[in-house]
Amino acid sequence: MTDHYYSEQQQSELRIKQIQVTLFDKSFAIFSAPGIFSKSELDKGTRLLIENAQIPEKATILDLGCGYGIVGLSLLREDKNTKCIFVDINQRALLLTKRNLHYHKIQSEQFEIIHSNLYESLKEKQFDVILSNPPQSAGKDICLQIIEQALRHLNSNGSLQLVARPNKGGKTLAKKMKEVFGNVEIIGRGYGFCVYRSVR
C-alpha cells in the first residue's frame, strides 16, 4: 500500500530529520519525516500562503491539514497574540507539529493540536481565519469540502484563505468560494500559485 500524506497512519519508517526554512528574512530549523507533504523543503504554495496570509489582531487561526505545522508556527513566531489550532488526519504530521512547536518554545496557551478528518472534531464558529494548502492529490471533493464546511466554523467577518495553482484546480476552488461565501479575491500571486480569500 502506498503512503499518502493525507492517510491517517503512515507505513514508512519514522526517520525524523531537520530541514532549514527561511521566512520573513529569518532562517530556522523544522523537523520533518517521510509520509509528510513536502518533506524535504517548504513547498512554494505553502510559502506563498504564509507570506500573504491576512491575519487580524488577536486572531484564532485554524491551520487545516497542518503537515509539520509550518503555517501556524510561522505566524505564531511573528505574533505572540495569535492562537492557532493545528489539525490533520495524519498522526505523524501531528507528532511533528508538536515537536516543532516545543522546539521553537511556542507557549502552550498559544496552540492546540487536534487529530481530525477536516472539521469533524472541531466546534463551530470559533475561528477568525482558516488557512489551508488543500490536498489536491486527495481529490477535488476533499478540496471542495474544505470550502463548503468552512462557513460554519468561521466567526463573523472571519476568512478562508487557500492557496492553489490557478491552472491546476485553483480556478475551480475560487469559483466554489464565490458560490459559498458570495465573495472571493486574490490576495497573493507567485511561484505559479494564487492565494484566494473569502470573508464570511
TABELPE-V650328 format. One record per backbone hydrogen bond with DSSP energy under -1.0 kcal/mol. NH is the residue of the N-H (numbers start at 0). CO is the residue of the C=O. E is the energy in kcal/mol with one decimal. If there is no record, write none. Layout:
BEGIN
nh = (NH	NH)
co = (CO	CO)
e = (E	E)
END
This chain:
BEGIN
nh = (6	14	16	18	20	22	25	27	29	31	46	47	48	49	50	51	52	58	60	61	62	63	63	64	65	68	72	73	74	75	76	77	78	81	82	83	84	85	86	87	90	93	94	95	96	97	98	99	100	101	102	103	104	105	109	110	111	113	115	117	119	121	124	125	126	127	128	129	130	131	135	137	138	142	143	144	145	146	147	148	152	153	154	157	158	159	160	161	162	163	167	169	170	172	173	174	175	176	177	178	179	180	181	184	186	189	192	193	194	195	196	197	199)
co = (3	12	31	29	27	25	22	20	18	16	42	43	44	45	46	47	48	55	82	128	84	61	130	86	86	65	68	69	70	71	72	73	74	78	58	109	60	111	62	113	7	89	90	91	92	93	94	95	96	97	98	99	101	100	106	107	83	85	87	115	116	118	151	152	152	59	59	158	61	160	133	134	135	138	139	140	141	142	143	144	149	150	126	154	127	197	129	195	131	193	164	164	165	168	169	170	171	172	173	174	175	176	177	196	194	192	189	163	187	161	184	159	157)
e = (-2.1	-1.3	-2.7	-2.8	-3.0	-2.6	-1.8	-2.9	-2.4	-3.2	-2.1	-2.4	-2.2	-2.5	-2.7	-1.6	-1.2	-1.1	-3.3	-2.5	-2.7	-1.0	-2.2	-2.0	-2.4	-2.5	-2.5	-2.2	-1.7	-2.5	-2.3	-1.2	-1.8	-1.2	-2.4	-2.7	-3.0	-3.2	-2.3	-1.2	-2.5	-1.6	-1.8	-2.2	-2.5	-2.4	-2.0	-2.7	-2.5	-2.3	-2.5	-2.0	-1.6	-2.6	-2.0	-1.1	-1.7	-3.1	-1.6	-1.0	-1.9	-2.4	-2.3	-1.6	-2.0	-2.8	-1.5	-2.6	-2.9	-1.9	-1.9	-2.0	-1.6	-1.4	-2.5	-2.2	-1.8	-1.2	-2.9	-2.7	-1.9	-1.0	-3.5	-2.4	-2.2	-2.4	-3.1	-2.3	-1.5	-2.1	-1.8	-2.6	-1.5	-2.1	-2.6	-2.1	-2.0	-2.4	-2.2	-1.9	-2.6	-2.9	-1.7	-1.9	-2.7	-2.1	-2.7	-2.6	-2.7	-3.1	-2.9	-2.2	-3.4)
END
